[in-house]
Structure formats: structure tokens, C-alpha cells
Amino acid sequence: MPKTFIISRTDSIGDVVLTLPLAGILKHFFSDCKIVFIGNSYTKTIIELSKFVDFFVDKQDLITQKLDLKSFHASHIFFVFPDIEIAKLAKIAKISVRVGTSHRWYHWLYCTKLLHFSRKKSDLHEAELNLKLISFLHPEITKITKNEIANFYGFELNSLTDFELSSQKFNLILHPKSKGSAREWSIYHYQKLISLLANEKVSIYITGTASEKMAILAEIPDFFSNSAAIDMMGKMTLSEFVEFINQADGLVACSTGPLHVAAALGKNAIGIYAPLKVLHPNRWAALGKNVKLFYKNEICSTCIKTPICDCVNSIEAQSIAKYIVSICKN
């Protein structure tokens, strides 16, 4: 009987994107297996992009008992993101192999296999740390390199919306905000970047939520009225936004979900990162064949206590504009 593996990651979009290669890797080594992915409802759109995921489960459907983990007859569950509620349910469901790290006290109660590593103290990339949770299943898994992980996203997208982007220009998305998940490049830098690209063969689109648009306008009231960029903020569902990214040529953002989605879709993903250890690209870089990262090449210790990072803002708009112009001409 084919194995059924459950992957549990009930946090945000970027984290989920970096976890999805586990499904592809498991399918690679166990071709007849089934993959169930437990996530939050708002990440469903992203999880279902992967052809390697057979079934998405909304965490709330388990908590409210609309679904029972027993019904999947799973042999293994991997707690990529620790979740005490799901861990309890997995034990009740008598899933034979329940895998988590030893650094969560409740894993000692609910898991059958504990792995001894710390994400906070590790110098490995998040996706490499995820691999540790399944590495005991097959000796070849440990040989997969960070650069190879991106081969296992399995993203497939059937576009339902034609955004009629320019066929003559490089279509560039700027996604300035991160809902607080990262140190953000100043909106004034984005404004400068737009002005530097105004005379180039680049069509620029600004994306984000309606509330993020209000935050931008609170800083620069005439940001959109005096800009060559096209305002797309608050105008798309997540599904539409993913399609929009897929139809564009590139995206600029800090370390946030849309950057990871762009990288997984093979787009030019241009990331702006803080050199803080907990946010550093060594740990959180987007993974893909067309990723370019900008960050100050030193470890910052002074910005950890402030939401505004001088190290991020020391990155000049000119350097990013120069890179974008170079890929437009390739």
C-alpha cells in the first residue's frame, strides 16, 4: 500500500513556499506516495500550486473536527512548523511516525521521533533545515544541495486572467510592504527607483493590500499621482496576484511571501534583505534560478531593536536600477 505523508506548516506564505519542496522530494524518492499538506486557509492558494501536493487540509477543519486525521491513513507526519494543536490530534489519530524537533516541550509528549537541531542557532537555510525532518527516510536526501531544492517546487499555474501586460517592455512588480515580516526598504527608495527606470523599457506596477497603500500615502501623499508606476494595490485576490506575478517578468521586494512565490515561478526575483542573522539571506533567501539579492555584506547588530533598518536603507536605488536595466537588455 502506498505511503501517505503529512506535512504540517501552519504559518505564513514565504515559509510555506520554502516548505513545498519537501513534497516534491518525497515524491521523488517514494513515487507512489500521497502528500497531504496542513496549512492555514489563506495559504491554500499557494500550497495548491504544487503538483506534488495531493490534498490540502485547512488547520481549522481539523480543530473544529470537520476533518479527522485518521481518515488519511497516514504513516508519517512532519511538523515543519511546531503546532501543539495538530501534534495532539496526530497522536490521537495514532499516526505511527510523528516527527518534530526536540526543542519544543510538547513534541516530547506527542512525537515519536525527535530530531536534535535548533533553527535559531543554525547557519543553514530554512529550506535545508526543513530537509532535516525527512532525511532519515532515504540516505540520498542528505545529498540534496540548497541550489537543488528549487527543482522540487512543482509549481503549475493555469492562468484564468489575462492582465494584458506590455509585450514590448519588461513588466516589473514592486511590492514595498511585508506586513511586518521583514525589514523594509524605505518607500522613498522605491520612489527613487521608479524615477530611475522611468526612461527605460520598463512597465512598473505597485502591489500590496489596501491598508498597505494607505501606509504608503501616509508617508508620501502624492506617491501615485506623481509616479509613472501603475497602482495595483488592493485590487487583486491572492489567486489573481499569483497569476499577475506569473505573467510579469520580475518582482522587487524585501524578504516576504511574494518574493518567494516569484522565485518559485522562475521569475526575476530581486530581494532586498537585512543583514541581521535572524533575517539574513543565508537563512531566508528566495530560492530559484533567477534570484538576485541585495544586502549589506556585514552582520548588523544595531537594527535588531528597531523596525527601521539603516543597513537595508543603505542599499542604493541606483544599484537595483542598474541591475534591472541589465536584465531588460539580455
C-alpha positions in Angstrom: 0.0 0.0 0.0 1.4 3.5 -0.9 2.6 5.6 2.0 0.8 8.8 2.9 3.0 11.6 4.3 1.5 14.6 6.1 3.4 17.9 6.0 2.3 20.4 8.6 3.2 24.1 8.2 0.6 26.4 9.6 2.3 29.8 9.3 2.9 32.4 6.5 3.2 32.3 2.7 7.0 32.6 2.5 7.6 29.9 5.0 5.1 27.6 3.1 6.8 28.2 -0.2 10.2 27.1 1.3 8.5 24.0 2.7 6.7 22.9 -0.5 9.9 21.3 -2.0 9.6 18.6 0.7 6.5 17.3 -1.2 8.5 17.1 -4.4 11.4 15.4 -2.7 9.2 12.8 -1.0 7.5 12.1 -4.4 11.0 11.8 -6.0 12.1 9.1 -3.6 8.7 7.5 -3.0 6.9 7.8 -6.3 3.7 6.2 -5.3 3.2 8.1 -2.1 0.4 10.6 -1.3 1.2 14.0 0.1 -1.2 15.8 2.5 -0.3 19.4 3.4 -1.8 21.0 6.5 -1.8 24.8 6.4 -3.9 27.9 7.1 -6.8 28.8 4.8 -5.0 31.9 3.4 -2.1 29.8 2.2 -4.3 27.3 0.3 -3.8 29.1 -3.0 0.0 28.7 -2.7 0.0 25.1 -1.5 -2.2 24.0 -4.3 0.2 25.4 -6.8 2.4 22.4 -6.3 1.6 19.4 -8.4 3.2 17.3 -5.7 0.6 18.0 -3.1 -2.4 15.6 -3.4 -4.6 17.1 -0.7 -4.7 20.4 1.2 -6.1 20.5 4.7 -7.2 23.6 6.5 -6.0 23.6 10.1 -9.3 24.9 11.3 -11.1 22.0 9.7 -9.1 19.7 12.0 -9.6 21.9 15.1 -13.3 22.1 14.5 -13.4 18.3 13.7 -14.8 18.8 10.2 -11.9 16.5 9.2 -10.3 13.7 11.1 -6.6 12.9 10.6 -7.4 9.2 10.9 -9.2 9.4 7.5 -5.9 9.9 5.6 -4.4 6.7 7.0 -1.0 8.4 7.1 2.2 6.6 8.1 4.2 9.8 8.8 3.5 13.4 9.8 6.3 16.1 9.8 5.9 19.2 12.0 7.9 21.6 9.9 6.3 24.4 11.9 5.6 23.3 15.5 1.9 23.3 16.3 0.7 21.9 19.6 -2.9 21.5 18.5 -2.0 19.5 15.4 0.5 17.5 17.4 -2.2 16.4 19.8 -4.5 15.4 17.0 -1.8 13.4 15.3 -1.2 11.4 18.5 -5.0 10.8 18.9 -5.1 9.7 15.2 -2.3 7.2 16.1 -0.1 8.2 13.1 2.8 5.8 13.6 5.7 8.2 12.9 5.3 11.8 14.2 8.4 13.9 13.6 9.4 17.1 15.3 12.4 18.8 16.8 13.4 18.2 20.4 13.4 21.9 21.2 9.6 22.0 21.7 8.5 20.5 25.1 5.2 19.2 23.7 7.0 17.3 21.0 8.3 15.1 23.8 4.7 14.3 24.6 3.2 13.9 21.1 6.0 12.9 18.7 7.6 9.5 18.2 10.7 10.7 16.5 12.7 13.8 17.8 15.4 15.5 15.8 18.0 17.4 17.7 18.7 20.7 15.9 17.9 24.3 16.5 16.7 26.6 13.8 17.6 29.8 15.7 21.3 28.7 16.2 21.8 27.2 12.8 23.6 28.8 9.8 21.7 26.6 7.3 19.0 28.0 5.0 15.4 27.4 6.1 14.8 25.0 3.3 17.9 23.0 4.3 16.6 22.8 7.8 13.2 21.6 6.5 15.1 18.7 4.8 16.4 17.5 8.1 12.9 16.4 9.1 12.7 13.9 6.3 16.4 13.0 5.8 16.1 9.8 7.8 13.8 8.3 5.2 16.4 7.9 2.5 20.2 8.3 2.5 20.2 10.3 -0.8 18.0 13.1 0.7 21.0 14.4 2.7 22.9 14.9 -0.6 20.4 17.4 -2.0 22.1 20.8 -2.1 20.4 24.2 -1.4 20.6 25.1 -5.1 18.8 21.8 -6.0 15.9 22.4 -3.6 14.2 24.8 -6.1 13.9 21.9 -8.6 11.2 20.4 -6.4 8.6 23.2 -6.1 6.4 21.6 -8.8 4.5 24.9 -9.3 1.9 24.6 -12.1 -0.4 27.5 -12.9 -3.3 27.6 -15.3 -3.9 31.3 -15.7 -7.6 32.4 -15.7 -6.9 36.1 -16.0 -5.1 38.0 -18.8 -3.7 41.1 -17.3 -2.6 42.4 -20.7 0.9 43.4 -19.7 3.2 45.1 -22.1 4.7 42.8 -24.8 7.4 45.5 -25.6 8.6 46.3 -22.1 10.0 44.5 -19.1 7.0 44.1 -16.7 8.3 44.8 -13.2 6.3 44.5 -9.9 7.4 46.5 -6.9 6.0 45.1 -3.6 7.2 47.5 -0.9 5.5 46.2 2.2 5.8 42.9 4.2 3.1 43.1 6.9 6.0 43.4 9.4 7.7 40.1 8.4 10.9 41.8 7.3 12.9 45.0 7.5 11.5 47.1 4.6 13.4 49.2 2.1 12.2 52.8 2.5 9.2 53.9 0.3 11.4 56.9 -0.7 13.9 54.4 -2.2 11.1 52.8 -4.2 10.1 56.2 -5.4 13.6 56.9 -6.5 13.8 53.5 -8.2 10.7 54.3 -10.2 12.2 57.7 -11.3 15.4 56.0 -12.4 13.5 53.5 -14.5 11.1 56.0 -16.0 13.0 56.4 -19.3 13.8 52.7 -19.6 11.8 50.0 -21.3 10.1 49.0 -18.1 6.5 49.0 -17.1 6.2 49.3 -13.3 3.3 48.0 -11.1 2.9 48.6 -7.4 1.3 45.7 -5.5 0.1 45.2 -1.9 -3.0 45.4 0.2 -5.4 48.4 0.5 -4.1 49.0 4.1 -0.5 49.0 2.8 -1.4 51.5 0.2 -2.8 53.8 3.0 0.5 53.4 4.9 2.4 54.5 1.8 0.2 57.5 1.2 0.6 58.5 4.9 4.3 58.8 4.1 4.1 60.3 0.6 0.6 61.6 -0.2 1.4 62.1 -3.9 3.3 58.8 -4.3 0.9 57.6 -7.1 -0.2 60.9 -8.6 3.4 61.9 -9.4 4.6 58.4 -10.4 5.0 56.5 -13.7 4.1 53.3 -11.8 0.6 51.7 -12.1 -1.3 51.3 -8.9 -2.4 47.7 -8.3 -2.7 47.8 -4.5 -5.8 46.3 -3.0 -7.1 45.3 -6.5 -6.4 41.6 -6.6 -7.2 38.4 -4.6 -4.2 36.3 -3.7 -5.0 33.9 -6.6 -5.1 36.8 -9.0 -1.9 38.2 -7.5 -0.1 34.9 -8.1 -1.3 34.9 -11.7 -0.1 38.5 -12.0 3.4 37.6 -10.8 3.4 34.7 -13.3 2.6 37.0 -16.2 5.1 39.6 -15.2 8.9 39.4 -15.8 10.2 40.4 -12.4 9.5 41.4 -8.8 11.3 43.6 -6.3 10.5 43.1 -2.6 12.1 42.5 0.8 12.1 39.0 2.3 8.4 38.4 2.1 6.0 35.9 0.6 5.6 37.4 -2.9 9.3 37.3 -3.4 9.4 33.6 -2.7 6.4 33.0 -5.0 8.2 34.9 -7.8 11.4 32.8 -7.3 9.4 29.5 -7.3 7.7 30.6 -10.6 11.1 31.2 -12.2 10.7 35.0 -12.4 13.4 37.5 -11.8 13.1 37.7 -8.0 15.0 40.7 -6.7 15.2 40.6 -2.9 16.3 43.3 -0.5 17.5 41.9 2.8 18.6 43.0 6.2 22.0 41.6 7.4 20.5 40.6 10.8 21.3 37.0 11.5 17.6 36.1 12.0 16.6 37.8 8.7 19.8 37.2 6.7 19.6 35.7 3.2 21.8 32.9 4.4 18.7 31.7 6.2 15.8 33.3 4.2 17.0 33.8 0.6 14.4 33.2 -2.0 15.4 30.0 -4.0 15.1 29.9 -7.7 17.2 30.1 -10.9 16.6 33.9 -11.4 17.1 35.3 -7.9 19.3 38.3 -7.2 19.8 39.5 -3.7 20.8 42.9 -2.4 22.1 43.3 1.2 24.9 44.9 3.1 27.8 42.5 3.4 28.2 42.6 7.2 26.2 41.4 10.2 24.1 44.2 11.7 23.6 44.3 15.4 22.1 47.8 15.9 18.9 47.5 13.9 17.5 44.4 15.7 15.6 46.6 18.2 14.1 49.0 15.6 11.6 48.5 12.8 13.6 50.7 10.5 16.9 49.2 9.4 19.7 51.6 8.3 21.5 48.7 6.8 18.6 48.0 4.4 18.3 51.6 3.6 22.0 51.9 2.8 21.2 49.9 -0.4 21.0 52.5 -3.2 18.2 52.6 -5.7 20.8 53.2 -8.4 22.3 49.7 -7.8 19.0 48.0 -8.2 18.0 50.1 -11.2 21.3 49.2 -12.9 20.7 45.5 -12.3 17.1 45.7 -13.7 18.3 47.6 -16.8 20.9 44.9 -17.4 18.4 42.0 -17.3 16.0 44.0 -19.5 18.6 44.1 -22.2 19.5 40.4 -22.0 
